[in-house]
Amino acid sequence: MNRTGLIIAVSLTVACAALFAVYPDLDLRLAGLFYDAASRTFPLKDNGLASFARDAAMWVAWAFTAPAFVALIVKMVRPTRPLLISGRAMAFLLITMLLAAGILTNLTFKSHWGRPRPVATAEFNGSWQFKPWWNPTGECPKNCSFFSGEAATAFWTYAPAALAPPVWRPLAYVGATVFGLATGALRMAFGGHFFTDVIIAGGVTFITIWLMHGLIYRWPKTRWSDAGVDAALTRLAWPGYRLVQRLAGRDVGPDPQVASRPPG
């Protein structure tokens, strides 16, 4: 992930945020493209195929974390064995998914930013007043519109794209972008999010992944090593592993921290 990508992501996000801050009605107009005034609803919301596509998008995103989850679980159960995949890749995928799909969306914004979803606003047969993206004072009490958690999860696929072989990396980034936009458009079609919820989710997710990639892979002062991650997890899992083995009547030998020290 180079600096050019960061400049593009930040520029597009800031430009979009500024445009929709000045002209907030654009969000209503774009949401209105999916709204049927005759039935006063978002028709795709009740479409079975569209609902399956929504669920499938999340399955695809989380499937990319499966190798990392399996490697972590196996390591915690059997800390004497080396990690099944690169320690840095495992940490990078899990940490960025936790940030993008959990902390930054649900814990930081969606629970404290009262912007109502389109389907809940008066313009689309709801009961709450529309709020532009920058205004957190809406009537929504929790699980609100800003910003889209599902779009952020889909855009998180920038993380595995960053780990793709260099020859495939540009195509992987394009695929992650298309996947994120398509998932966000589907959420808009359901009346679940405004356009700005999707675009800002993509920008914030990309910036988060760029920063974590730099922390773990690029910056010399903070760069991690696969061996270091493996050793740290071994130390973390060792007390529980030793207790289980002792209860089973087996000796696991000395603490790995002691065993790794040079003779004095």
N, C-alpha and C positions, 0 to 999 in steps of 0.2 A: 504494500500500500504506500504509494509515493505522495509527495506533497502536492502534485498536480491534482490528484484525485480529491484531496482534502479541499483545495481551493475551489474546485468545481462544486463539490457538495455544499460547502459553506455559502458560496455565492448564490447558488440556486435556492437554497433554503432561505437566506436573508432576503433575496429579491422577491420570492413568493410571499414571505411573511409581511414584507413592507407593502406589496401591492394589495394584499387582502386586508391589511390594517387600514389602508386609505379607502379601499372600496370593499367593505365587508359584504355588501349585497351579492358580490360575485359568488360567495359560498352558497347563498340561497339559490342563485340561478343554476349553479352546477348540480346541487342536490335536487332541484326541480326537474332536471332531465330524467330522473328515475321515478318521479312521483306521478301518479294518475289522479288527476283532479276529480274525475267522475266517480271513482270508487273511494277517493280520499285515503289512499294507501300507497305504499310502495309494493307493487305487485310481486316482485321477485322475492320478497320476504317470505312468502308462503309457497315458493316453488321448491319442490323436493330436490331437483337436480342442482339448483343453485345452492341449496343448503348442504348437499353432499360435497360440492366443490369447495365451499367454505371450510368444512371439516377437513377435507383432503389436503387443503393448503397448509393447515396446521400440522397434519400428520407428516407431510413432506418436510417441513421446517424442523420439526422435532426429530425426525429420522436421522438428520445429519448429526445430531448429538448422541445418537445411540452408541457408536463405538467409544466415545469418551465416557459415557455413563458406565458402560460395561467394564471398561478398563479401570475406572475408579473403584467400582464395587469389588472387582476381583482383587485389586490391590489392597483394599481395606480388609478383605477376608483373609487373603494370603499375602501379607506384606513381604515375605521372603522371596516372592517371585517378582521379576522385573515387570514393569508396565507393559501392557499388550500393545500400546501405541506410543508415539512420542509424548513425553511428559509435557512439553510446551504446547503441543497441539491440543492435548486433553484439557489443560488448564485454560488455554485461549478460548476454546469452544464453549466450555461450561461457564466460565466467568462472563463472557460477552452475552451468552444467552440469558444468564441470570440478570444481568444489568438491563438488557434490551427488553426482554419479555416480562420482567418482574419488577425490579426496583425502580427504574426510571419511568415506567408507564403506570403500573397499578399502585405502587406505594408512594411515588413522588407526585405525579400529576393527576391521574384519573380519580384519585380519592380526595383531592384537595382543590381541584380546578372545576368549578361548578357549571361549566358550559354544557347545556342540554344537547342531547343527540337530536339530529334532524326530525326524527319521528316524534319527538316529544315537544317540538316547538309549535307555536300557534299557526305558523305559515303552512305546516303540514299536518293539520288536524290534531295537534297536541295542545297542551295547556300552558306551556312555559314560553317565556320570551326568548327569542333568538339572541345569542351573544357572539360577538366576533371572537376570533381565536385568542386575542390578547386579554380578554376580560374574564377573570375567574369568578365573578360575582353572580353567576347564574343560579337558578333554583335547584339544579341537580344536586342531591345530597351525597351520592357516591357512585362509583362505576360510570363516570361521566364521559363526555365525548372527546375531550382533549387530553392526550392525543391518542391515536388508535393503537391499542395493544396488539391486535392481530396484524396490522400493517407492519408494526415494529418487529414482530416475530418473523414475518415473511422477509422483510428487508434484512434481518439478521443473517440471511444466507450470504451476505457479503463476507461473513467470517470464514466459512468453508471455502468461499471463492478466493480469499486471500491466501489460502494454503494450497491452492491448486498448482500444478506444474506451471512454470512461467509461460510456456507456449500456449496453454489453455486459459490462463488467468484473465485476459481481456474478455474472452467469450463468457467466462464464468461470471464476471462482473455485470455484463450485459444481461445474462440470464437472471441474476439476483435482482437487478433493477426491474426487469419485466415482471418477474414473479411478485415483487413487492407492490408494484403499481396495479397489477391485475387483482391481487388480494384486496388492496385498498379500494379499487373500483367496485368490487363485489360488496364490500362493507357499505359503500355509498349507496349502492343499488338497494340494499336492505333498509336504508334509512338510519343506519347505525353511526355513520360518521360523515363529516364534511370533508371537502377536498383538502383544506388546510390541516386537518387532523392526520391525513395520510402523508402529505408531503413533509410536514414537520417531523412526523414519526420517522420517515426515511432519512432525513437530514441528521436528526439526533442519533439515530442508530449507527449511521455511517461514521459520524464523528467519534462516537464511543468506541467502535471497533478499531478505527484508525489509531486512537490513543492507546488502547490496550495492545494492539499489534506492535506499536512502537515500544511500549513498556516491556513486553515479553521478548520481542525479536530484534528490534532495530537499534535502540539506544544503548550504547556501550555501558553507561553507568547503571542501567537498570536491567540489562539483558539477562534472561534466565537461561538455564541449561537443562537439558533433558535429565541428566544425572542428578542435578540438584532437586528437581521436582520429585523424581523417584525416591531420593533419599529422605526428603521432607515427609512424604506420605508414609514411608516405612516407619519413621520415628513416630508419626501421628498414630498409626494403626497398631504399633507394637504392644503397648500395654494391654489392650483388649485381646489381641491375639495370644499373648503370653498367658493371660488369665484363662482363656478358653482351653489352651493346650494343657495347662497345669491341672485344670479340673478333669481333663481326660487322661491324666496320668502321664503326660509326655513332657520331656525336657526340651525347651527351645533354645537353650544356650544363652550366651551373654547378650545384654542389651546391644543393639547395633551401634549405638553411639560409643559405647565402651570398646566394642570389637574393632571399630574403625580407627581408634586412636593409635598412633605409633608407639612402640615400646619406649619406655623412659629410661 
